[in-house]
Structures are given as C-alpha cells and as structure tokens.
Amino acid sequence: MTAGRPTQAHRRARSRNALLEAAARGLSRHGYANLALERVAAEAGYTRGALYHQFAGKEELALAVVRWVGETWTAEVGDQADAEPDPVEALLLMARGHAVYCRRDVAGVIRVLGVEFAGRDHPVGRAVAEVVDGLTADVARRVTAGRRTGALAPGPPPHDTALAFLGALEGLVSQLAGRAPYDVELAERAVRGVLGLPVGTGGPPREDLRQA
C-alpha cells in the first residue's frame, strides 16, 4: 500500500459521513417523504449506487442520520452539560450550546421528523421519539436536582417543566437559527423563564459562543 494513501475503510467512512451530512441537510429542509436519494448522493459528491452501497434505502439512511445527529449533538452539547456538576448551570449550558449547534444546516432533523411522524408508528418516528425522550429525561433529572438543592424554586412536575424547557428552546432556535450572536443570549433567556430564574441584565453573549 502506498504511504499516505487512504485505505478502503477510510474511504468508506469518508463517503458515509458525506452522505449522512447531505441527507441531514435534505431531511432538515424537505422532511422524510420528500427526501430524494438521487439529490442526497449528488450533493455528497457520489452516485446513487454509492449511496445504496452504504444504505439499503431511505429508511435505513434516515435512521442512520437520526443516530448521527444524536451523536454529534452529544459530542458538541451534551458532553459539556454532563461535565458540569451544577444541575442549573448544566441546563443553561445545554441551552447555549444548542443554540450554537442549531446554526448548522443539519440541526433541524429531529424537529422536522418529529412533526412529520407525530402520531405514526414508524421506525424513524420511534427513533426520533427515543432521542427526544432521553433528552427530556435528562432535563427533568436536572430540574429535580436543582429543586432539591434549592437552586430552583418548586414548580410544575419536572417532566412537564422539561417539556416546556425543550419546547421553548426548540421554538426559539428554529426561528433564530443562524442569527448569531444573539441567538445564544435569547435561548438562555427563554429557558431561564421556564425555570423561574431571573434574567440577567443583558449585554452581548459570552465571547466564546459569539465566535462559535
């Protein structure tokens, strides 16, 4: 093998990642029903045959995209929140990080598919629900912990509060996606309201997130 030449496994991984990104963009823009595999392959720089070499069809591709989005969100947002021992600050980190993540054109996958498959029994809908349910449980757990320490005031049940937290956050970033830098500040303000926390006096967002 020539030194420095990509291996077959590397080329396969590179093409798979390119196809996943292109499919995520397509799902974010057009949803599942209107996703054209030929367009996905072309945007990724591959043929339709290359796509089918990696994925059996649209359903398998969409399921892989849901997993991929979950993994990238965890790496860029979830892991930072998990590393924060204070439950309230972890929730605020999640809100700020999610706003930054949603500046990407692949970030609407879960929201778009969640709406499209609501009330339907479909493998893609179940995969999306699993992601949302896990995130809701994480938020509810942190709300419970924050109330236990007194950092959060008593309020509606933690699960309901978690649903409101995620609803407020997702609704805001869906309208402000890409409108940096104030998307971060407004995302934090929105979830502070749900959590019953005072809103800061304002000013520009933190410099590290402004440049993200």
Secondary structure, DSSP 8 states (H G I E B T S, - for coil): --TT---HHHHHHHHHHHHHHHHHHHHHHHTTTT--HHHHHHHHTS-HHHHHHH-SSHHHHHHHHHHHHHHHHIIIIIHHHHH-SSHHHHHHHHHHHHHHHTTSTTTTHHHHHHHHTTT---HHHHHHHHHHHHHHHHHHHHHHHHHHHTSS---S-HHHHHHHHHHHHHHHHHHHTT-TTHHHHHHHHHHHHHHT-------S--HHHHT-
